[in-house]
Amino acid sequence: MSGALAALPAAAGAGVDRTPARLCECGSCGKFQMLPSLAPGESARCLRCGALLRRARHDPLGRGLALSLAALAILGIACLMSLMSVSTAGMTRKANLFSGPEGMARSGLWELSVIVLFATVAAPALMVMARAYVLIGLRMRHPPRHVRRVFALVEHLRPWSMVEVYLIGIAVAYTKLVDLVHIEFGAALYALGLLMLTMVACEAALDRQSVWEEMERRGIPIDDIDHDATALTAPDKAAVSCHTCGLVCLPASGHDECPRCDSRLHARKPNAITRAWALLVAAAILYVPANYYPVLQFIQLGSGAPSTILGGVVELLDAGMWPLALLVFSASVAVPLMKVVGMAVLLISARRGWTSRLRDRSRLYFAIATIGRWSMIDIFMVTILVALVQFGSVVRIEPGVGGLAFCAVVILTMFAAEGFDPRLMWDAAGENGPARQAELH
């Protein structure tokens, strides 16, 4: 069998609950190897590329459930309470989590309204509720079988929950308003900060593989899963690892669903290079109008002053807030451009079979996939400004079409990164054998 034990820290003492040893495929380079038994606090990394394969946690299911329920309660408070209020010349305006999307819809940009509402309310709520539902279901005497599909939904929603990015957008909006109006923070803002910390703690406490293993132990998968037999034969028998739950299995003839989570099985993400190129080209085209057209318009006494993304950075520099200006420039100007260029390099390398710096290119891919969501800062900032600065003919802020183009750039680059499979670079370089290399052509 190809592959060997992954690197481990020192073993824990006797009597400590350990995770079972399993065959796994590295999601970064595609190497099959045995994932050793891990004690809580230990981690294992790929022998070839160094990517993290698993980190075991102390009581992941219990802590994950407690933090999920806490996050759900905090999110309810954030949705019901006021976020911020501003006042000027005797007029007061309050905003909650739904005010910004409502303002976008009134201005005709309903697409932005839907995206902002999904990223700030719907995705976090669905993810927290689904995770709590699964963990509660696993504590029942007879867990419902559909919890595996519900937990698969959690896996897909994770990149689109953007509470922390929304908070940075609020901070940028605050700097633009603090010299113009009197601002008071509402309970929802503090709830969002606590929600962000709770969700981060939940992600850190929950070992997702332990959830899938608990489903196996409770007999939720319909088909029996023989890990020992798979470990003995899989690397030489066209094994496939599930993109959702990570299970390595040998697809039966006529059956291409994962026996553990019921997701469709593919050796590699289908049409990954072609799809990523199409999305990337569309994002590159939209990057021009996203920076040329204004993302918002400041209208005072009937006259408007449009503001582009770069114009907003200049305003922050003029106000002496260079750290925030650097953050906005990096997230809204540099990062989208770097994502387009970086993804293009990865796609070309996968197509041409470059053999040099494979580990560095894998790290570049995961960096691109991780930081892409932070480019939504400007969109969330505009959402807050549109919700708060609505004082009739005196002064108001309206969203611009540049915001729609910029949001499309962010979403397209995120889809491009999600659709690409970094293992294709190692396949093309011949690191995973001639069979995988032949699949590219």
N, C-alpha and C positions, 0 to 999 in steps of 0.2 A: 504494500500500500504506500502510495506517495505521501509525503508530508511527515511531520514529526511533532513532538510536543512543543507547544508554544512556550515562550519564555515566561517564567513565573518568579514572583518574589519568594521569600522564605515561606515554607509551609506553616500553616497554623497548627496549634497543638491538637492533641487527640480530643475527641468529644465535640468538636466544633462542626456544625452542619456545613456540608460542602455541596457545591453544585455537581451534578453528574458529568462525567467526561463524555464529550460528544465530538463527532466529526463535524467540521464546519468548513465553509469556503470563505476566504477573506473577501469582503465586499469591495476592497480597494484594488487588489492585484489578481484575485481569482485562484489563489493557491489553496488546495485542499490540505487540511492538517487537523490533527487531533487537538481539540480544546480541552485542556486538562481539568480535573476536578479542582474547584476553587473554593477557598474558605472566604467568609465575609471580609471585605476589605482588600482582597487580592484581585489582581487583574492579569489578563493575558494579552499578548500582542503577537501580531503576525511575524513569523520568522524571516520572511522575505522583505516585506515593505515596512514593517514596524507599526502598522495600523492597529488601533485598539480593537480586539475581538470581543472582549467582555470584561466587565468589572462587577464582581459579586458584592451584594449589599447585605446589611444586617436587617432582618425582618422586612424585606422589600414590599410584601403584600400588605402587611398591617400598617406600616408607615405610609405607604402609598395611598391606602384607603383613607386614613385620617387626614392627610394633607389634601386629598381630592375633595373630601366633604367640606373642609375648611375653605378651600378655594371656591367651591360652589356657593357657600354662604356669603363670602366676601363679594363675589361677582354680583349676587343679588342686590347687595347694598349699593354697589357701584352703579347698577342700572336704575335704581329707584331714587337716588339722591342727586343733588346738584353738583356739577363738576366745578364750575367757576362762575363768577358774576362780575360784571364791569359796570361802572357808572360814570357819567360825565354830564355836566350841565343839567343836573336834576333828573336825568334819564338813566334807567337801570336795565340791564339785560343779563339774563341767566342762561346757562347752557348745561345740558346733560350729555350723556353718551349718544343720544339720538338726535340732538339739535343740529350737529354738523351734517350728517347725512340728509336730514330734512332740508337744510339750507342748500345743499348741493342739488337736490331734486328740484327745488323751487327755481333754481337758476338754469334748469334744463340739462344738467350734467348728471342724469340719473345713474349712468354707468359708474361714476365715482361714488355716488351714494351707496350703491350696492356693494362695491368693493370695500369701502371703509367700514360699513356696517358689518360685513362678513368678517373682516380681519380683527375688528376691535370687540365685537360682541358675539356674533354667531359662532365663529370658529373656537374661541376660548370656551364658550358655554358648552358647545357640543363635545369638545375634547374632554372637559372636566366631568361632564355628566356621563359620557360613555365610559370613561375610565372608572368612575365610581360605581357605575352599574356592573361592570365586569368584575371588579374586586368584591363587590357585595355578592354577586352571583356565585363566585368561587367559594364563598363561605356557606352557601346553602347546601342542604343534604343532597339535593339533586340539581346541580347547576344546569341552567338552560343551555342547549347546544349552540344556540345562536350567539353566545357571548364571544365566540371566536371571530365572527364577522364584525361584531361591535368593536372589539379590540383592534381589528385590522383598520377600522375607520379612524381610530385614535392615531395609528401610525401615519396615516395619510394626511391628517389634519395638522400635525405638529408644525410644519414650516409656515402655515398660514395664520397661526395665532400670534398676534403682534402687539401684545399689551405693552411690553417694554419699549418697543419702537414708538408707540403712541405717546408714552410718557415723555420721551425725548422731544416729540413733536409739540407737546404742550409746553415744554420748557422753552423751545424756540419761539412759539407764539407769545409767551409771557414777555420775553425780551423785546418783542416788537410793540407790545401794548403798554408796558410799564410806565413809559414817559407820556402816554397820551390819555390814559384813563385810570381810574382807581379800580384795583383788582382785589377781589376776595376769593379765597379758595374754598370750595365746598367739600362736604364729606366724601363725595365720590372720588375726588382726586387722591385723598389719603387711602381710600379703599383700593384704588387701582395700584398704588405703590405697594400696599400689603399683598394684593393679589399677585403682583409680579414676583415678589419674594417667595410667596407660598408655592407658586407654580414652578419656580426654579428649584425650590427645595424638594418638591414632588418629583421632578425629573431626576434630581440627584439621588433620591432615596429609592426610586423604583427601578429594579432590574427587569427590563421588559422580557428577557428570556425566561426569567423565573415565572412570569405569568403564563407564557406558553407551556412551560414544563408542568405547571400546576394543572393546566387544562388536560394535558396528557394523563397526569396522575389520577385525575378525577373522571377519566374516561369520556371526555367530551368529543374528541375526534372519533368518527364512526369506524374508520379503518385502524387496525393495529399498526403501530410504528415500531419496527425492529431496528433499533439504532446499532446494535452490534453487527447485524448482517450488513447493514449499509456501510459501516466503517470498514468492513473486510473487503467489500467489492466495489464501492462507489467510485473511487478515483479512476479506476480502469474501465468503468462501465457507463460512461456518459452521464455521470451524476449531475443533478440540477439542484441548486439551492434556491429556496423561495425568496422572492424579493421582499415579501411582507414579514414573514416570521423567521426566516433564516434557516429553516429545516432543510437538511441535505437528504435527498431521496432519489430513488430510481423510478421515473415515471412509468407506470404500467402501460401496456399497449392499449391505445384508445382512451386513456385517462390522462389529462394534463392539468389536473387540479391538485393543489397541495393537500395531502391527507390530514394536515394539522389545522390549517386556517382556511382551506377551501379557495385560496387565491389561484389564479391561473399561473402555471409554471412556464418559465422561459429560461433557457441557459444563459441568455443575455437579454437585456431590454430590447424588444423588437424595434427594428428600424431606428436605432438610437442615433446613429450619425446623421442620417438623412433628416430626421425630425428635428434634431438639434440645430442643424444648419438652417433649416427653414425658419425656425423661431428666432435664431440669432440674426439672420439677414433682416427680418421684419423689425427686430429691436433696433438694429443699426440705422435703418431708414427713419424710424420714429424718433431717434435720439436728436436729430436736427430740429424738427419742429418743437420738440420738448424743451429745448434750450433757447429757441428763437422766439416763440410766442409766450406771452405772460401767463404765469400760473395764478395770479390774482390781480385785481384792480382796486385801488383805493380811491373811492369816490367821495369827494367833499364839496358840499354846496353845488352839486351838479357837474363838477369837473373831475375827471378821472386821471389817475397816475398809475399806469400799468407797471407791474414788477415781474421780472423774469427770475429764474433760479439764481443766475449769477448776480443779478441786481440785489437779491436778498442777501447774498454773501457780502457784497460791498456795503450794504446798510449795516450789517453786523460789525464789519471792520471799522466803519466810520463811528460807530457807537463805542468803540474800544473793546468789543467783546470778541477778541481774536480767537480764544479757544473754541467758542461756539461757532464762529465763522469757519474755523478749520474743520470742525465736525460736520457742519452742513455741506461745505465744499467737498469733503471726502465722500460723504454718504450720497450726495445728490448729483455730483458732477464727475468726480474721479472714479468712484466705485462702478457706476454703470458702464463707463468707458472701459475700465480695466476688465470688467466681466466680459464684455464683447470681445476684446482683444485676447484675453486669456482663454476663453472658450474656443475661439478660432484656432489658437495655437494647439490646444488639446485635440480638436477635431482633425486638424491637419496631421498631427503626430500619429493619431490612431489610423488614419487612412494610409499614410506613407510608411508606417512601421518603424518609426524612429526607435532606436534601442538605447539611447543615452538618457540619463537623468530621469528614469522612470519613477523613482520614489519622489523626486521633487515635483514631477508633473501630477502625481497622485495627490500630494499635499496641496498643490495649487487648485486642483479640482475641488477638494473639500473646503478650502478657504473660500472659493467662489460660491459654492452652494450654501455656505454658512452666512456670509456677509450680505448676500443679495437683498434680503428682506429689509435691511437697515436703510435702503434708499427710499423707503416710504416715509421718511421723516418729513420731507417737504409737503407731501400730500396730507399727512395728518395735521401739520401746522396750518395749512390752508383751511382744513376742515374746522379747526378751532376758531380761526379768525372769522370765517364766514358765519359761524354760529353766534359769536359774541358781538361783533361790530355790525349792528343793524339798527341804526338810529335815524331811519327815514331819510329825509332830504338833507339832514345835517351831515352825516358821515355814515358810510357803509362800505363793506368789503364784499366784492363779488369774485367768484372763482373764474379762472381763465382757461381757455382751451389748451394752453400749454400743460396744465396739470393733468388733463386727460391723456395727452400724448406721453407725458413722463410716466404716469402710472402704467400705461401700456408697455413702456420699455421695461419697467421693473418686473411686471408680471411675465412678460415674454422671456426675459433672461432667467427668471426663476424656473419657468417651465423647461427652458433649454437645459439648465443645469440638472433639473430633476430627471429629464428624459435621457441624458447621456449616461453611459455606463463606463466608469474608469477602467474596468477590467479589459475593455477592448484595446486599450493602449498596450497592456501586457500581452494580450493575445496576438496583436499585430507584430510585436517584437519577438514572437516565438517563445515566450516564457511559459506558456501554458500548453505546449505541445502542438504538433502539426494539425490535430483535429480542430482545435479552437481557432488556429490561424486560418484554416481553410474556410471556416464559417464566415469570415469577413469578405470573401470573394465569391 
